[in-house]
Amino acid sequence: MEPLITILLLGLLAGAAIPVGGFLAKIESIHPAWLEAEFRHFVIAFGGGALLSAVALVLVPHGMAHLSVVAVASWFLAGSLAMMALDIYLERSQMSISNLVAMLSDFLPEAIALGATFGSGQGGGLLLAFLIAMQNLPEGFNAYREMMSQGKLTSRAVLGSFIVLSLLGPLCAGGGYLLLRTHTDVVAALAVFAAGAILYIVFGDIAPQAKLERRWAPPLGAVGGFLLGVVGQMLLM
């Protein structure tokens, strides 16, 4: 039972960064106004870079290691098409939650992989949980600001929903440990499916939001987010 408790705690650690990021977005106030705007775009770009690093360094390589070329291409395309269908639905329903969807598309399969990897006897569980948390922090920040910009929900409601979503971390990690630690092909397919969905969102929604005229910090945010993934991946090797 002790490994399961450890996995649940690691999943909770990774998920807790979501409401923490939302809380930071709630209290964030920087002056002058131009610096505040640049900081916001920097965080958006940082989250996009972190998502790209998850696709390039974690999700796709995991799929390539366990699936055939046809399976990788099929699941990747399926993830992109599924996200496109969801994007069309959100557009027609006037809902703007692209950052939230991107965050969950990244967080949930990584949490499942965390539990499955830990259950298979491989090390690095604490570091992997920390890296997932570092991705969730700017993504929670961006998702909070995006949802609040619609003016339909209160801050308490958004942060409350983030707290509930953070509990999916231990749920998915525990499920990955109990159900999928011997089914590497299923975890790999899920990872590639998520990668396709994330890549669609990054270039369809997040990257355009990060653009700011005559400001050069936001692109460096994307570099920093991707570098976070690179360093983390090297530490896990």
Biotite code that builds the C-alpha atoms (Angstrom):
import biotite.structure as struc

atoms = struc.array([
    struc.Atom([0.000, 0.000, 0.000], chain_id="A", res_id=1, res_name="MET", atom_name="CA", element="C"),
    struc.Atom([2.926, 2.354, 0.646], chain_id="A", res_id=2, res_name="GLU", atom_name="CA", element="C"),
    struc.Atom([3.820, 2.805, -3.072], chain_id="A", res_id=3, res_name="PRO", atom_name="CA", element="C"),
    struc.Atom([0.202, 3.745, -3.806], chain_id="A", res_id=4, res_name="LEU", atom_name="CA", element="C"),
    struc.Atom([0.208, 6.385, -1.066], chain_id="A", res_id=5, res_name="ILE", atom_name="CA", element="C"),
    struc.Atom([3.454, 7.802, -2.446], chain_id="A", res_id=6, res_name="THR", atom_name="CA", element="C"),
    struc.Atom([1.974, 7.972, -5.948], chain_id="A", res_id=7, res_name="ILE", atom_name="CA", element="C"),
    struc.Atom([-1.174, 9.703, -4.686], chain_id="A", res_id=8, res_name="LEU", atom_name="CA", element="C"),
    struc.Atom([0.930, 12.303, -2.876], chain_id="A", res_id=9, res_name="LEU", atom_name="CA", element="C"),
    struc.Atom([3.068, 12.894, -5.974], chain_id="A", res_id=10, res_name="LEU", atom_name="CA", element="C"),
    struc.Atom([-0.064, 13.312, -8.088], chain_id="A", res_id=11, res_name="GLY", atom_name="CA", element="C"),
    struc.Atom([-1.443, 15.761, -5.539], chain_id="A", res_id=12, res_name="LEU", atom_name="CA", element="C"),
    struc.Atom([1.831, 17.712, -5.590], chain_id="A", res_id=13, res_name="LEU", atom_name="CA", element="C"),
    struc.Atom([1.677, 17.985, -9.377], chain_id="A", res_id=14, res_name="ALA", atom_name="CA", element="C"),
    struc.Atom([-1.999, 18.994, -9.383], chain_id="A", res_id=15, res_name="GLY", atom_name="CA", element="C"),
    struc.Atom([-1.717, 21.551, -6.583], chain_id="A", res_id=16, res_name="ALA", atom_name="CA", element="C"),
    struc.Atom([0.249, 23.836, -8.911], chain_id="A", res_id=17, res_name="ALA", atom_name="CA", element="C"),
    struc.Atom([-2.965, 24.508, -10.892], chain_id="A", res_id=18, res_name="ILE", atom_name="CA", element="C"),
    struc.Atom([-4.810, 26.463, -8.151], chain_id="A", res_id=19, res_name="PRO", atom_name="CA", element="C"),
    struc.Atom([-1.494, 28.004, -7.036], chain_id="A", res_id=20, res_name="VAL", atom_name="CA", element="C"),
    struc.Atom([-1.024, 29.398, -10.552], chain_id="A", res_id=21, res_name="GLY", atom_name="CA", element="C"),
    struc.Atom([-4.602, 30.690, -10.518], chain_id="A", res_id=22, res_name="GLY", atom_name="CA", element="C"),
    struc.Atom([-4.074, 32.366, -7.139], chain_id="A", res_id=23, res_name="PHE", atom_name="CA", element="C"),
    struc.Atom([-0.916, 34.078, -8.405], chain_id="A", res_id=24, res_name="LEU", atom_name="CA", element="C"),
    struc.Atom([-2.884, 35.368, -11.390], chain_id="A", res_id=25, res_name="ALA", atom_name="CA", element="C"),
    struc.Atom([-5.532, 36.703, -9.001], chain_id="A", res_id=26, res_name="LYS", atom_name="CA", element="C"),
    struc.Atom([-3.091, 38.733, -6.912], chain_id="A", res_id=27, res_name="ILE", atom_name="CA", element="C"),
    struc.Atom([-0.707, 39.628, -9.748], chain_id="A", res_id=28, res_name="GLU", atom_name="CA", element="C"),
    struc.Atom([-0.345, 43.373, -10.100], chain_id="A", res_id=29, res_name="SER", atom_name="CA", element="C"),
    struc.Atom([2.695, 44.972, -11.723], chain_id="A", res_id=30, res_name="ILE", atom_name="CA", element="C"),
    struc.Atom([3.312, 48.598, -12.573], chain_id="A", res_id=31, res_name="HIS", atom_name="CA", element="C"),
    struc.Atom([3.736, 50.343, -14.908], chain_id="A", res_id=32, res_name="PRO", atom_name="CA", element="C"),
    struc.Atom([0.937, 48.990, -17.103], chain_id="A", res_id=33, res_name="ALA", atom_name="CA", element="C"),
    struc.Atom([3.204, 48.115, -20.041], chain_id="A", res_id=34, res_name="TRP", atom_name="CA", element="C"),
    struc.Atom([5.311, 45.864, -17.789], chain_id="A", res_id=35, res_name="LEU", atom_name="CA", element="C"),
    struc.Atom([2.184, 44.120, -16.485], chain_id="A", res_id=36, res_name="GLU", atom_name="CA", element="C"),
    struc.Atom([1.054, 43.407, -20.056], chain_id="A", res_id=37, res_name="ALA", atom_name="CA", element="C"),
    struc.Atom([4.479, 42.121, -21.031], chain_id="A", res_id=38, res_name="GLU", atom_name="CA", element="C"),
    struc.Atom([4.620, 39.894, -17.957], chain_id="A", res_id=39, res_name="PHE", atom_name="CA", element="C"),
    struc.Atom([1.251, 38.354, -18.811], chain_id="A", res_id=40, res_name="ARG", atom_name="CA", element="C"),
    struc.Atom([2.344, 37.587, -22.363], chain_id="A", res_id=41, res_name="HIS", atom_name="CA", element="C"),
    struc.Atom([5.628, 36.214, -21.018], chain_id="A", res_id=42, res_name="PHE", atom_name="CA", element="C"),
    struc.Atom([3.731, 33.749, -18.805], chain_id="A", res_id=43, res_name="VAL", atom_name="CA", element="C"),
    struc.Atom([1.462, 32.737, -21.698], chain_id="A", res_id=44, res_name="ILE", atom_name="CA", element="C"),
    struc.Atom([4.524, 32.085, -23.863], chain_id="A", res_id=45, res_name="ALA", atom_name="CA", element="C"),
    struc.Atom([6.270, 30.232, -21.022], chain_id="A", res_id=46, res_name="PHE", atom_name="CA", element="C"),
    struc.Atom([3.289, 27.911, -20.686], chain_id="A", res_id=47, res_name="GLY", atom_name="CA", element="C"),
    struc.Atom([3.295, 27.330, -24.441], chain_id="A", res_id=48, res_name="GLY", atom_name="CA", element="C"),
    struc.Atom([7.005, 26.495, -24.364], chain_id="A", res_id=49, res_name="GLY", atom_name="CA", element="C"),
    struc.Atom([6.447, 24.067, -21.490], chain_id="A", res_id=50, res_name="ALA", atom_name="CA", element="C"),
    struc.Atom([3.664, 22.369, -23.441], chain_id="A", res_id=51, res_name="LEU", atom_name="CA", element="C"),
    struc.Atom([5.885, 22.063, -26.507], chain_id="A", res_id=52, res_name="LEU", atom_name="CA", element="C"),
    struc.Atom([8.616, 20.492, -24.381], chain_id="A", res_id=53, res_name="SER", atom_name="CA", element="C"),
    struc.Atom([6.096, 17.969, -23.047], chain_id="A", res_id=54, res_name="ALA", atom_name="CA", element="C"),
    struc.Atom([5.156, 17.048, -26.622], chain_id="A", res_id=55, res_name="VAL", atom_name="CA", element="C"),
    struc.Atom([8.701, 16.874, -27.972], chain_id="A", res_id=56, res_name="ALA", atom_name="CA", element="C"),
    struc.Atom([10.517, 15.359, -24.998], chain_id="A", res_id=57, res_name="LEU", atom_name="CA", element="C"),
    struc.Atom([7.975, 13.285, -23.073], chain_id="A", res_id=58, res_name="VAL", atom_name="CA", element="C"),
    struc.Atom([4.752, 12.386, -24.849], chain_id="A", res_id=59, res_name="LEU", atom_name="CA", element="C"),
    struc.Atom([5.874, 11.664, -28.419], chain_id="A", res_id=60, res_name="VAL", atom_name="CA", element="C"),
    struc.Atom([9.130, 9.873, -27.449], chain_id="A", res_id=61, res_name="PRO", atom_name="CA", element="C"),
    struc.Atom([7.154, 7.661, -25.059], chain_id="A", res_id=62, res_name="HIS", atom_name="CA", element="C"),
    struc.Atom([4.783, 6.739, -27.859], chain_id="A", res_id=63, res_name="GLY", atom_name="CA", element="C"),
    struc.Atom([7.583, 6.124, -30.343], chain_id="A", res_id=64, res_name="MET", atom_name="CA", element="C"),
    struc.Atom([9.259, 3.752, -27.900], chain_id="A", res_id=65, res_name="ALA", atom_name="CA", element="C"),
    struc.Atom([6.226, 1.455, -27.631], chain_id="A", res_id=66, res_name="HIS", atom_name="CA", element="C"),
    struc.Atom([4.104, 1.895, -30.787], chain_id="A", res_id=67, res_name="LEU", atom_name="CA", element="C"),
    struc.Atom([4.523, 1.326, -34.512], chain_id="A", res_id=68, res_name="SER", atom_name="CA", element="C"),
    struc.Atom([4.879, 4.192, -36.973], chain_id="A", res_id=69, res_name="VAL", atom_name="CA", element="C"),
    struc.Atom([1.297, 3.752, -38.162], chain_id="A", res_id=70, res_name="VAL", atom_name="CA", element="C"),
    struc.Atom([-0.032, 3.722, -34.600], chain_id="A", res_id=71, res_name="ALA", atom_name="CA", element="C"),
    struc.Atom([1.904, 6.857, -33.619], chain_id="A", res_id=72, res_name="VAL", atom_name="CA", element="C"),
    struc.Atom([0.720, 8.738, -36.708], chain_id="A", res_id=73, res_name="ALA", atom_name="CA", element="C"),
    struc.Atom([-2.871, 7.571, -36.222], chain_id="A", res_id=74, res_name="SER", atom_name="CA", element="C"),
    struc.Atom([-3.122, 8.476, -32.538], chain_id="A", res_id=75, res_name="TRP", atom_name="CA", element="C"),
    struc.Atom([-1.354, 11.809, -33.078], chain_id="A", res_id=76, res_name="PHE", atom_name="CA", element="C"),
    struc.Atom([-3.735, 12.764, -35.888], chain_id="A", res_id=77, res_name="LEU", atom_name="CA", element="C"),
    struc.Atom([-6.710, 11.542, -33.866], chain_id="A", res_id=78, res_name="ALA", atom_name="CA", element="C"),
    struc.Atom([-5.723, 13.819, -30.985], chain_id="A", res_id=79, res_name="GLY", atom_name="CA", element="C"),
    struc.Atom([-5.416, 16.817, -33.298], chain_id="A", res_id=80, res_name="SER", atom_name="CA", element="C"),
    struc.Atom([-8.771, 16.161, -34.973], chain_id="A", res_id=81, res_name="LEU", atom_name="CA", element="C"),
    struc.Atom([-10.486, 15.624, -31.627], chain_id="A", res_id=82, res_name="ALA", atom_name="CA", element="C"),
    struc.Atom([-9.147, 18.940, -30.372], chain_id="A", res_id=83, res_name="MET", atom_name="CA", element="C"),
    struc.Atom([-10.184, 20.659, -33.592], chain_id="A", res_id=84, res_name="MET", atom_name="CA", element="C"),
    struc.Atom([-13.729, 19.360, -33.099], chain_id="A", res_id=85, res_name="ALA", atom_name="CA", element="C"),
    struc.Atom([-13.708, 20.622, -29.505], chain_id="A", res_id=86, res_name="LEU", atom_name="CA", element="C"),
    struc.Atom([-12.304, 23.971, -30.661], chain_id="A", res_id=87, res_name="ASP", atom_name="CA", element="C"),
    struc.Atom([-15.138, 24.357, -33.162], chain_id="A", res_id=88, res_name="ILE", atom_name="CA", element="C"),
    struc.Atom([-17.682, 23.532, -30.461], chain_id="A", res_id=89, res_name="TYR", atom_name="CA", element="C"),
    struc.Atom([-16.167, 26.044, -28.025], chain_id="A", res_id=90, res_name="LEU", atom_name="CA", element="C"),
    struc.Atom([-16.122, 28.714, -30.723], chain_id="A", res_id=91, res_name="GLU", atom_name="CA", element="C"),
    struc.Atom([-19.803, 28.189, -31.507], chain_id="A", res_id=92, res_name="ARG", atom_name="CA", element="C"),
    struc.Atom([-20.720, 28.200, -27.830], chain_id="A", res_id=93, res_name="SER", atom_name="CA", element="C"),
    struc.Atom([-18.630, 31.362, -27.206], chain_id="A", res_id=94, res_name="GLN", atom_name="CA", element="C"),
    struc.Atom([-16.494, 29.677, -24.543], chain_id="A", res_id=95, res_name="MET", atom_name="CA", element="C"),
    struc.Atom([-12.830, 30.655, -24.220], chain_id="A", res_id=96, res_name="SER", atom_name="CA", element="C"),
    struc.Atom([-11.043, 27.944, -22.242], chain_id="A", res_id=97, res_name="ILE", atom_name="CA", element="C"),
    struc.Atom([-8.247, 26.976, -24.620], chain_id="A", res_id=98, res_name="SER", atom_name="CA", element="C"),
    struc.Atom([-5.564, 27.324, -21.929], chain_id="A", res_id=99, res_name="ASN", atom_name="CA", element="C"),
    struc.Atom([-7.568, 25.169, -19.531], chain_id="A", res_id=100, res_name="LEU", atom_name="CA", element="C"),
    struc.Atom([-8.039, 22.468, -22.178], chain_id="A", res_id=101, res_name="VAL", atom_name="CA", element="C"),
    struc.Atom([-4.340, 22.590, -23.061], chain_id="A", res_id=102, res_name="ALA", atom_name="CA", element="C"),
    struc.Atom([-3.391, 22.282, -19.400], chain_id="A", res_id=103, res_name="MET", atom_name="CA", element="C"),
    struc.Atom([-5.602, 19.239, -18.844], chain_id="A", res_id=104, res_name="LEU", atom_name="CA", element="C"),
    struc.Atom([-4.491, 17.641, -22.144], chain_id="A", res_id=105, res_name="SER", atom_name="CA", element="C"),
    struc.Atom([-0.946, 17.802, -20.826], chain_id="A", res_id=106, res_name="ASP", atom_name="CA", element="C"),
    struc.Atom([-1.530, 17.162, -17.130], chain_id="A", res_id=107, res_name="PHE", atom_name="CA", element="C"),
    struc.Atom([-3.835, 14.129, -17.198], chain_id="A", res_id=108, res_name="LEU", atom_name="CA", element="C"),
    struc.Atom([-1.779, 11.792, -19.443], chain_id="A", res_id=109, res_name="PRO", atom_name="CA", element="C"),
    struc.Atom([1.425, 12.809, -17.662], chain_id="A", res_id=110, res_name="GLU", atom_name="CA", element="C"),
    struc.Atom([-0.190, 12.012, -14.296], chain_id="A", res_id=111, res_name="ALA", atom_name="CA", element="C"),
    struc.Atom([-1.291, 8.617, -15.624], chain_id="A", res_id=112, res_name="ILE", atom_name="CA", element="C"),
    struc.Atom([2.217, 8.031, -16.961], chain_id="A", res_id=113, res_name="ALA", atom_name="CA", element="C"),
    struc.Atom([3.610, 9.064, -13.563], chain_id="A", res_id=114, res_name="LEU", atom_name="CA", element="C"),
    struc.Atom([1.658, 6.314, -11.829], chain_id="A", res_id=115, res_name="GLY", atom_name="CA", element="C"),
    struc.Atom([2.364, 3.723, -14.509], chain_id="A", res_id=116, res_name="ALA", atom_name="CA", element="C"),
    struc.Atom([6.082, 4.547, -14.591], chain_id="A", res_id=117, res_name="THR", atom_name="CA", element="C"),
    struc.Atom([6.369, 4.431, -10.811], chain_id="A", res_id=118, res_name="PHE", atom_name="CA", element="C"),
    struc.Atom([4.566, 1.103, -10.761], chain_id="A", res_id=119, res_name="GLY", atom_name="CA", element="C"),
    struc.Atom([6.934, -0.366, -13.327], chain_id="A", res_id=120, res_name="SER", atom_name="CA", element="C"),
    struc.Atom([9.852, 0.179, -10.949], chain_id="A", res_id=121, res_name="GLY", atom_name="CA", element="C"),
    struc.Atom([11.514, 3.062, -12.799], chain_id="A", res_id=122, res_name="GLN", atom_name="CA", element="C"),
    struc.Atom([12.912, 5.898, -10.704], chain_id="A", res_id=123, res_name="GLY", atom_name="CA", element="C"),
    struc.Atom([12.554, 9.649, -10.903], chain_id="A", res_id=124, res_name="GLY", atom_name="CA", element="C"),
    struc.Atom([8.979, 9.835, -9.615], chain_id="A", res_id=125, res_name="GLY", atom_name="CA", element="C"),
    struc.Atom([9.532, 12.868, -7.372], chain_id="A", res_id=126, res_name="LEU", atom_name="CA", element="C"),
    struc.Atom([11.410, 14.777, -10.067], chain_id="A", res_id=127, res_name="LEU", atom_name="CA", element="C"),
    struc.Atom([8.751, 13.960, -12.668], chain_id="A", res_id=128, res_name="LEU", atom_name="CA", element="C"),
    struc.Atom([6.004, 15.190, -10.322], chain_id="A", res_id=129, res_name="ALA", atom_name="CA", element="C"),
    struc.Atom([7.977, 18.397, -9.759], chain_id="A", res_id=130, res_name="PHE", atom_name="CA", element="C"),
    struc.Atom([8.362, 18.990, -13.504], chain_id="A", res_id=131, res_name="LEU", atom_name="CA", element="C"),
    struc.Atom([4.643, 18.428, -14.087], chain_id="A", res_id=132, res_name="ILE", atom_name="CA", element="C"),
    struc.Atom([3.942, 20.959, -11.336], chain_id="A", res_id=133, res_name="ALA", atom_name="CA", element="C"),
    struc.Atom([6.293, 23.465, -12.978], chain_id="A", res_id=134, res_name="MET", atom_name="CA", element="C"),
    struc.Atom([4.298, 23.083, -16.188], chain_id="A", res_id=135, res_name="GLN", atom_name="CA", element="C"),
    struc.Atom([0.958, 23.403, -14.399], chain_id="A", res_id=136, res_name="ASN", atom_name="CA", element="C"),
    struc.Atom([1.923, 26.618, -12.609], chain_id="A", res_id=137, res_name="LEU", atom_name="CA", element="C"),
    struc.Atom([2.044, 28.972, -15.645], chain_id="A", res_id=138, res_name="PRO", atom_name="CA", element="C"),
    struc.Atom([-0.795, 27.052, -17.301], chain_id="A", res_id=139, res_name="GLU", atom_name="CA", element="C"),
    struc.Atom([-2.997, 27.591, -14.233], chain_id="A", res_id=140, res_name="GLY", atom_name="CA", element="C"),
    struc.Atom([-2.034, 31.283, -14.325], chain_id="A", res_id=141, res_name="PHE", atom_name="CA", element="C"),
    struc.Atom([-3.010, 31.597, -17.990], chain_id="A", res_id=142, res_name="ASN", atom_name="CA", element="C"),
    struc.Atom([-6.221, 29.583, -17.650], chain_id="A", res_id=143, res_name="ALA", atom_name="CA", element="C"),
    struc.Atom([-7.381, 31.765, -14.729], chain_id="A", res_id=144, res_name="TYR", atom_name="CA", element="C"),
    struc.Atom([-6.864, 35.007, -16.635], chain_id="A", res_id=145, res_name="ARG", atom_name="CA", element="C"),
    struc.Atom([-8.554, 33.605, -19.732], chain_id="A", res_id=146, res_name="GLU", atom_name="CA", element="C"),
    struc.Atom([-11.627, 32.406, -17.827], chain_id="A", res_id=147, res_name="MET", atom_name="CA", element="C"),
    struc.Atom([-11.923, 35.618, -15.812], chain_id="A", res_id=148, res_name="MET", atom_name="CA", element="C"),
    struc.Atom([-11.725, 37.717, -18.991], chain_id="A", res_id=149, res_name="SER", atom_name="CA", element="C"),
    struc.Atom([-15.124, 36.346, -20.034], chain_id="A", res_id=150, res_name="GLN", atom_name="CA", element="C"),
    struc.Atom([-16.802, 37.939, -17.030], chain_id="A", res_id=151, res_name="GLY", atom_name="CA", element="C"),
    struc.Atom([-19.122, 34.973, -16.522], chain_id="A", res_id=152, res_name="LYS", atom_name="CA", element="C"),
    struc.Atom([-17.550, 33.441, -13.412], chain_id="A", res_id=153, res_name="LEU", atom_name="CA", element="C"),
    struc.Atom([-16.405, 34.805, -10.073], chain_id="A", res_id=154, res_name="THR", atom_name="CA", element="C"),
    struc.Atom([-12.830, 34.442, -8.906], chain_id="A", res_id=155, res_name="SER", atom_name="CA", element="C"),
    struc.Atom([-13.969, 32.088, -6.148], chain_id="A", res_id=156, res_name="ARG", atom_name="CA", element="C"),
    struc.Atom([-15.745, 29.856, -8.660], chain_id="A", res_id=157, res_name="ALA", atom_name="CA", element="C"),
    struc.Atom([-12.703, 29.656, -10.956], chain_id="A", res_id=158, res_name="VAL", atom_name="CA", element="C"),
    struc.Atom([-10.265, 28.934, -8.128], chain_id="A", res_id=159, res_name="LEU", atom_name="CA", element="C"),
    struc.Atom([-12.694, 26.399, -6.648], chain_id="A", res_id=160, res_name="GLY", atom_name="CA", element="C"),
    struc.Atom([-12.884, 24.585, -9.982], chain_id="A", res_id=161, res_name="SER", atom_name="CA", element="C"),
    struc.Atom([-9.075, 24.583, -10.150], chain_id="A", res_id=162, res_name="PHE", atom_name="CA", element="C"),
    struc.Atom([-8.903, 22.955, -6.718], chain_id="A", res_id=163, res_name="ILE", atom_name="CA", element="C"),
    struc.Atom([-11.303, 20.248, -7.892], chain_id="A", res_id=164, res_name="VAL", atom_name="CA", element="C"),
    struc.Atom([-9.283, 19.746, -11.094], chain_id="A", res_id=165, res_name="LEU", atom_name="CA", element="C"),
    struc.Atom([-6.085, 19.405, -9.062], chain_id="A", res_id=166, res_name="SER", atom_name="CA", element="C"),
    struc.Atom([-7.572, 16.299, -7.450], chain_id="A", res_id=167, res_name="LEU", atom_name="CA", element="C"),
    struc.Atom([-7.479, 14.634, -10.862], chain_id="A", res_id=168, res_name="LEU", atom_name="CA", element="C"),
    struc.Atom([-3.708, 14.401, -10.334], chain_id="A", res_id=169, res_name="GLY", atom_name="CA", element="C"),
    struc.Atom([-3.786, 11.719, -7.621], chain_id="A", res_id=170, res_name="PRO", atom_name="CA", element="C"),
    struc.Atom([-6.800, 10.093, -9.281], chain_id="A", res_id=171, res_name="LEU", atom_name="CA", element="C"),
    struc.Atom([-5.016, 9.670, -12.630], chain_id="A", res_id=172, res_name="CYS", atom_name="CA", element="C"),
    struc.Atom([-1.686, 8.759, -11.045], chain_id="A", res_id=173, res_name="ALA", atom_name="CA", element="C"),
    struc.Atom([-3.353, 6.122, -8.863], chain_id="A", res_id=174, res_name="GLY", atom_name="CA", element="C"),
    struc.Atom([-5.296, 4.788, -11.827], chain_id="A", res_id=175, res_name="GLY", atom_name="CA", element="C"),
    struc.Atom([-2.142, 4.598, -13.909], chain_id="A", res_id=176, res_name="GLY", atom_name="CA", element="C"),
    struc.Atom([-0.428, 2.653, -11.146], chain_id="A", res_id=177, res_name="TYR", atom_name="CA", element="C"),
    struc.Atom([-3.269, 0.220, -10.470], chain_id="A", res_id=178, res_name="LEU", atom_name="CA", element="C"),
    struc.Atom([-4.544, -0.351, -13.996], chain_id="A", res_id=179, res_name="LEU", atom_name="CA", element="C"),
    struc.Atom([-1.893, 0.498, -16.571], chain_id="A", res_id=180, res_name="LEU", atom_name="CA", element="C"),
    struc.Atom([1.551, -0.267, -15.184], chain_id="A", res_id=181, res_name="ARG", atom_name="CA", element="C"),
    struc.Atom([1.616, -3.470, -17.276], chain_id="A", res_id=182, res_name="THR", atom_name="CA", element="C"),
    struc.Atom([-0.109, -1.921, -20.321], chain_id="A", res_id=183, res_name="HIS", atom_name="CA", element="C"),
    struc.Atom([2.617, 0.278, -21.771], chain_id="A", res_id=184, res_name="THR", atom_name="CA", element="C"),
    struc.Atom([0.969, 0.340, -25.194], chain_id="A", res_id=185, res_name="ASP", atom_name="CA", element="C"),
    struc.Atom([-2.195, 1.932, -23.777], chain_id="A", res_id=186, res_name="VAL", atom_name="CA", element="C"),
    struc.Atom([-0.197, 4.599, -21.930], chain_id="A", res_id=187, res_name="VAL", atom_name="CA", element="C"),
    struc.Atom([1.849, 5.254, -25.067], chain_id="A", res_id=188, res_name="ALA", atom_name="CA", element="C"),
    struc.Atom([-1.299, 5.673, -27.214], chain_id="A", res_id=189, res_name="ALA", atom_name="CA", element="C"),
    struc.Atom([-2.760, 8.071, -24.654], chain_id="A", res_id=190, res_name="LEU", atom_name="CA", element="C"),
    struc.Atom([0.481, 10.077, -24.622], chain_id="A", res_id=191, res_name="ALA", atom_name="CA", element="C"),
    struc.Atom([0.582, 10.452, -28.416], chain_id="A", res_id=192, res_name="VAL", atom_name="CA", element="C"),
    struc.Atom([-3.129, 11.327, -28.571], chain_id="A", res_id=193, res_name="PHE", atom_name="CA", element="C"),
    struc.Atom([-2.529, 14.073, -25.999], chain_id="A", res_id=194, res_name="ALA", atom_name="CA", element="C"),
    struc.Atom([0.526, 15.298, -27.930], chain_id="A", res_id=195, res_name="ALA", atom_name="CA", element="C"),
    struc.Atom([-1.544, 15.819, -31.066], chain_id="A", res_id=196, res_name="GLY", atom_name="CA", element="C"),
    struc.Atom([-4.198, 17.708, -29.108], chain_id="A", res_id=197, res_name="ALA", atom_name="CA", element="C"),
    struc.Atom([-1.636, 19.912, -27.363], chain_id="A", res_id=198, res_name="ILE", atom_name="CA", element="C"),
    struc.Atom([0.196, 20.823, -30.569], chain_id="A", res_id=199, res_name="LEU", atom_name="CA", element="C"),
    struc.Atom([-3.087, 21.892, -32.155], chain_id="A", res_id=200, res_name="TYR", atom_name="CA", element="C"),
    struc.Atom([-3.906, 24.130, -29.173], chain_id="A", res_id=201, res_name="ILE", atom_name="CA", element="C"),
    struc.Atom([-0.425, 25.654, -28.923], chain_id="A", res_id=202, res_name="VAL", atom_name="CA", element="C"),
    struc.Atom([-0.443, 26.907, -32.510], chain_id="A", res_id=203, res_name="PHE", atom_name="CA", element="C"),
    struc.Atom([-4.182, 27.523, -32.714], chain_id="A", res_id=204, res_name="GLY", atom_name="CA", element="C"),
    struc.Atom([-4.719, 29.485, -29.498], chain_id="A", res_id=205, res_name="ASP", atom_name="CA", element="C"),
    struc.Atom([-1.767, 29.916, -27.137], chain_id="A", res_id=206, res_name="ILE", atom_name="CA", element="C"),
    struc.Atom([0.952, 31.154, -29.504], chain_id="A", res_id=207, res_name="ALA", atom_name="CA", element="C"),
    struc.Atom([-1.260, 33.890, -31.020], chain_id="A", res_id=208, res_name="PRO", atom_name="CA", element="C"),
    struc.Atom([-2.127, 35.126, -27.500], chain_id="A", res_id=209, res_name="GLN", atom_name="CA", element="C"),
    struc.Atom([1.565, 35.405, -26.617], chain_id="A", res_id=210, res_name="ALA", atom_name="CA", element="C"),
    struc.Atom([2.278, 37.891, -29.416], chain_id="A", res_id=211, res_name="LYS", atom_name="CA", element="C"),
    struc.Atom([2.912, 41.464, -28.231], chain_id="A", res_id=212, res_name="LEU", atom_name="CA", element="C"),
    struc.Atom([3.998, 44.239, -30.595], chain_id="A", res_id=213, res_name="GLU", atom_name="CA", element="C"),
    struc.Atom([7.445, 45.751, -29.987], chain_id="A", res_id=214, res_name="ARG", atom_name="CA", element="C"),
    struc.Atom([8.128, 43.508, -26.989], chain_id="A", res_id=215, res_name="ARG", atom_name="CA", element="C"),
    struc.Atom([10.790, 40.816, -26.952], chain_id="A", res_id=216, res_name="TRP", atom_name="CA", element="C"),
    struc.Atom([10.343, 39.160, -23.546], chain_id="A", res_id=217, res_name="ALA", atom_name="CA", element="C"),
    struc.Atom([7.394, 36.898, -24.537], chain_id="A", res_id=218, res_name="PRO", atom_name="CA", element="C"),
    struc.Atom([9.432, 34.855, -27.059], chain_id="A", res_id=219, res_name="PRO", atom_name="CA", element="C"),
    struc.Atom([12.063, 34.372, -24.359], chain_id="A", res_id=220, res_name="LEU", atom_name="CA", element="C"),
    struc.Atom([9.270, 33.027, -22.175], chain_id="A", res_id=221, res_name="GLY", atom_name="CA", element="C"),
    struc.Atom([8.645, 30.294, -24.732], chain_id="A", res_id=222, res_name="ALA", atom_name="CA", element="C"),
    struc.Atom([12.365, 29.525, -24.773], chain_id="A", res_id=223, res_name="VAL", atom_name="CA", element="C"),
    struc.Atom([12.399, 29.328, -20.981], chain_id="A", res_id=224, res_name="GLY", atom_name="CA", element="C"),
    struc.Atom([9.397, 27.032, -20.867], chain_id="A", res_id=225, res_name="GLY", atom_name="CA", element="C"),
    struc.Atom([10.925, 24.656, -23.395], chain_id="A", res_id=226, res_name="PHE", atom_name="CA", element="C"),
    struc.Atom([14.295, 24.796, -21.621], chain_id="A", res_id=227, res_name="LEU", atom_name="CA", element="C"),
    struc.Atom([12.556, 23.735, -18.419], chain_id="A", res_id=228, res_name="LEU", atom_name="CA", element="C"),
    struc.Atom([11.449, 20.574, -20.187], chain_id="A", res_id=229, res_name="GLY", atom_name="CA", element="C"),
    struc.Atom([14.909, 19.956, -21.642], chain_id="A", res_id=230, res_name="VAL", atom_name="CA", element="C"),
    struc.Atom([16.643, 20.251, -18.261], chain_id="A", res_id=231, res_name="VAL", atom_name="CA", element="C"),
    struc.Atom([14.028, 18.100, -16.583], chain_id="A", res_id=232, res_name="GLY", atom_name="CA", element="C"),
    struc.Atom([14.295, 15.412, -19.227], chain_id="A", res_id=233, res_name="GLN", atom_name="CA", element="C"),
    struc.Atom([18.082, 15.310, -18.885], chain_id="A", res_id=234, res_name="MET", atom_name="CA", element="C"),
    struc.Atom([17.793, 15.009, -15.114], chain_id="A", res_id=235, res_name="LEU", atom_name="CA", element="C"),
    struc.Atom([15.392, 12.089, -15.532], chain_id="A", res_id=236, res_name="LEU", atom_name="CA", element="C"),
    struc.Atom([17.717, 10.209, -17.907], chain_id="A", res_id=237, res_name="MET", atom_name="CA", element="C"),
])
